[in-house]
Amino acid sequence: MIWYLLYPFRGTAEAPALAETHPLRTALTRYGQYAASHVVTTLLVSVAVASILIYPFPFLYTTDFSNGASPLPEHAWTGTLPLDDKNRIEPDVIMRSVWVHGNYFQALDRNVLLSALELQDELLGPTVDFNPRSHVIDRESLNATTSELTLAQRDAYHVVNGLTNESWFFQSPLQYWSCSPDNIERDDDIIATANEKKTQPTSVNVTLRHSIVFSGKRFQDRRLVAADALVITLIHLRDSPVGRLWQEKVEALKHNTADDWDIFDYSPNGKTSELYEFQFRPMSTRDAISLWLAYSLVLIYFLTSLSKLRAVKSKVGLMVTVIAQIVLAILSSFTVCAIFKVDLSRIPRLGYPVVIFSMSLENIFRLINSVILTPSEDSTSNRIGYAFGETGHVALVSVAQNLLILYGLSKIVSSGVSAFCTFAAIALIFDFFYLSTFFLSVLSVDVRRTELSDALAKASFRSQQSASDLQSRQTWMDAMLQGRIAMSTRIAGTIVMVGFVLIAQWHFFEHESAIRILSRIIRISPKHKDLSISSALSNVHQGRSPASWLGLQDHETARELINIIKPDAHSYIARVFHPTIFVLRGSDRNVSSSEPWFPPAVYDFIRHQSAPFVLTAIVVTAAVRLLMNYLLWDELAESSIASGANNESLSVRTLSRGHALDVAMLSACTDGHLVSVSLDRVVRVWDIKDGGKSYTLGEGVDSAMELFPVMALCIDEDTHWLALLTSDKVLLWNLAELRWGPLIRVETARKPEAFFFANDEATAIPSLILIRRDGFLTELRVDQPESGSYLLTRGSAITSVGFLAEKGFPVQVMVATREGEVLAASQEGSGWISELVNAGISIEHELVSILALPELGFFLIIRSETVDLVDSQTLKAIHTFMADPIQPKSMKCFHSRPRRMRCGSVALWSFTLAYLNTYTRDLIVQTYSPQNTDESLCFCDPTSPTRKTCCPWERAKESRRVIKNPGLWDALPSGIIVGARRKPSNRLRADGHAAHQPLQPLNGLRRRHNVPQPANANGQIAQDNWEVWTFSHYGKQETWETLPLCPKMEDDGHLYVNRLGPMVRVGRFSIAVGVGDVIKVVMVGNERFETGDDAQPGDGVPAPSSRRRKGPSTLRGRATGHFGHC
């Protein structure tokens, strides 16, 4: 609701999305990941808390109001409401009372009872064995104006003989002993008698409950053990002579009994009486229909929303989980309210669940929908963590907003409705707790199951945009009716809550207009006033003030009095005169014990149920643990594996003892083969999939073969041939068969600009393409003794090369020159043809880079601040991206899995450019996505008409991320950016500047092994400050992780370095980086090192020039110009 109120200032009613780096979102995400990784632990915490809070529930509530426990709500509206005299309301009845005190909380002392009986007889006349039915006379013969009444006249006016304006009756604890002093004298256990007679009715069928005849009660074991005051109450109608005589005799007693009593008039604010309204309104047919309709709407909404969730393993299980969460929150809230003396008996019991259900469902479905929007390729813990981090703050704000609303409402409504507001506030807090523990753990188990992942795989691609981005060409109502978006419940829960509070308040305003009710609610003309009036008699030290005593009157007593005074009504208004306080002279009224903080039932529970309570909590927790192990043994087994992978989702493996000097070159393929070239003139082949086993090329019988200097190397993944380019030859090694291939002679004097396999299906060993910086392209074939060279440029050096090489299609190359020209060349027959590319706005002598997009059949022409997306067939730019100053050759690109549109063009869900800023060296990540969820980014001619599902690049949404200090980085085929960098120093001086490190001896640069280094508090070497970081990017989801690159530097045995070596991708989730003489393999998640479609780029494909396309592309074309043959 708060977002709707802020709409004029924000311009949108959608909840704001916190940045990935926001501390609150980071904390919520980490918690969500932990809860999903430790399902049983999280579930046991919620079960333990629920057991602790629910077990005391039956011991703290009762249907008997007089035993020290909290009363359970009934199917009725009840309340004791103070009224304002300004409203000039005529009371239905008048109440007068005297309170009799002895020593502090010793009102049940025999002497106090006898003395109180004397006062009662003085006020009402003899009441021994009181039976007003025995005196029945003609009322018309009575003279109500006489100063005294005979016993017969007094009894004749009693209400049992007929209800008139002169009727009266009284309530007194002395009626337990039939108002007989002899009975009191003979009673050996007065307290036992008071407990046994607590259900004794009077002559008018009013039960003498402890709540109406005692004030300041103490209970133990559900029994009354002490009382502070005896309350003798006279209830009479307006013209009753008994009431008039009562008032006269009270004044007389003040003078006649001053020697025996200390008498006080309780008159707060100078008033002698107050107006109160006592209600007991059973639920009407209209109330029942309204509640039935509310429950039906909530159930329909719940079932409808649940039916639209196709990515759910068990909808019945989810329904049970939701209901269980809400029931746990309600029962826990009831227990807390009982502990803190919050009276919930004023509102019908059926009103409590519907409000909590309506407010809880919005947070539940928001979390479920957020999980559905996450990609199924990601781990369960990351998905749950991201979803909870994305929605947790919205749930927290919703809870805080509703708490503030409930707090405000509690200040302007009646006491019964205010208690309901307190309950709702506590239930909201517990609901969020169980949502973040119980429901989150169960949901993570459901997400982890295979069927859910398969179902989510399709939905995730269509849901990577914000759910708030509605189509501009379609109204919200049309989209909702078509089922494409869910009806928002962000305000529904708050409306139901506020509406129920107002309806509950309306039930306490019978027969009044709506305007008058609203005016009373906002305190324009208040009908009700504050009930909490503290006692003004500080020297008496009353255990409870008369005002608060009235508020404790139970609804059963109110119903009995209504049946007497107004049999056909549900409430009555009484003018309650403040009591006259009689304190037996010589009594000790000093406070001997403080008022207990909690109700007596709480202390009874602690005394008698502590051991069973602890045992039950332990047994329930252990039983749930065993049940989870039995029901979820397969999920828990996978969870333990995934948990290890998630807790170490970013892991580092070390390939050591392969080289003596620094690794200078690396090359790898997706099946786990890694080739390293070191300064120690060793070429080593590693099999990472087989645990890091390795062998050296040129050993044994091949030791006479000269492998150095190695200028370049590449691997063909289909044929498993490794090519090593030296100064005068190309050596071929078969990684699968472990044998040498034919030797190819070649002349080259320096490192080439590009060296790759051409993937020629006509030969067993594909041809090799060598492009040198001086502008020559050389095609090397094993079946031809001499290589063919072609001149690409004249008088200009090549600065960048991109190529598309796939089986069944000629190789296509795009090069950039030092002068800023871009040329495209393709193989045709035995020669090469080329043409100048005039795409984008070129500037003379501008440094240009080329990046190929193999899966798309496109090239990126990268200039200083622009990136042109060029079709390889037409060599025309379909779009130009604006960027920050781009560091040359730092651009990487990855995108979602492409699909073919009906028009024949390629379409994507997302497209990402990552590059380094030339000046700041920050990593800039620019992501483009469609405006609407049903659209795609189309690689079609911008001048041609587009389909409705095609989003032109001009309308694409752009989001930017900046990563500081990226170091050495690359993008994995899975769409995860991985980097290695030097960690910033944590050693700061008091002024905030870094502390100076002591200079190392000069000879330490030569002795790079076993140099003693100072250790930090964690035992790690201080100079070991390299770390690995990952940045995963799935639509809205972003995660960031770091891990030390060399946690145990001495164990690795590598040389100390001040910069990292080469970096290359290995497989789908791994990279390899040289660190001195060892190789660090950084894995994100579980790397399988498999070839084939599963290992090919998928949902987020980095497209450097070393990657090949998976299949033919219709976008590939032929060049039109010929190069001259050398």
Secondary structure, DSSP 8 states (H G I E B T S, - for coil): -HHHHTHHHHS--S-----TT-HHHHHHHHHHHHHHHSHHHHHHHHHHHHHHHHTTHHHHEES-TTSSSEE---SEEEEEEEE-GGG----SEEEEEEEEE-STT-TTSHHHHHHHHHHHHHHH---TT--GGG----GGG--TTSS---HHHHHHTBGGG---TT-EEEE-GGGGGTT-HHHHHH-S-HHHHHHHTTT-B-TTS-B--HHHHEEEEEEETTEEEEEEEEEEEEEE-TT-HHHHHHHHHHHHHHHHTTTTEEEEE--GGG-SEEEEEEEEEE--HHHHHHHHHHHHHHHHHHHHHHHT--S-S-HHHHHHHHHHHHHHHHHHHHHHHHHTT---TTS-TTHHHHHHHHHHHHHHHHHHHHHHHS-TTS-HHHHHHHHHHHHHHHHHHHHHHHHHHHHHHHTTS-HHHHHHHHHHHHHHHHHHHHIIIIIHHHHHHHHHSHHHHHHHHHHHHTT-S-TT---TTS-HHHHHHTTSS----TTHHHHHHHHHHHHHHHTTSTT--HHHHHHHHTTSS-SB-------S-TTTT-SS-HHHHHHT--HHHHHHHHHHH-TT-SEEEEEEE--EEEEETT---S--S---SS-HHHHHHHHHHHHHHHHHHHHHHHHHHHHHHHHTHHHHHHHHHHHHHHHTSEEEEEE-SS-SS-EEEEEE-TTSEEEEEETTS-EEEEEGGGTSEEEETT-GGGTTS---S--EEEEETTTTEEEEE-SSEEEEEETTTTEE---EE---SS--SEEEE---TTSSS--EEEE-TTSEEEEE-TT-SS-EEEE--SS--EEEEEEE--TTS--EEEEEETTS-EEEEEEETTEEEEEE---S---TT---EEEEETTTTEEEEE-SSEEEEEETTT--EEEEEE-S-B-TT--EEEE---EE-TTS-EEES-EEEEEEBTTT--EEEEEEE-SSTT-EEE-S-TTS---TTEE-GGG-EEEEEEESS--EEEE-TTSEEEEEEE-----B-TTSSB-------GGGGT--SS----B-TTS-BTT--EEEEEEEEETTEEEEEEEES-SSHHHHT----SS---EEEETTTEEEEEETTEEEEEEES------SGGGS--SS----TT---SS--TT------B--B-
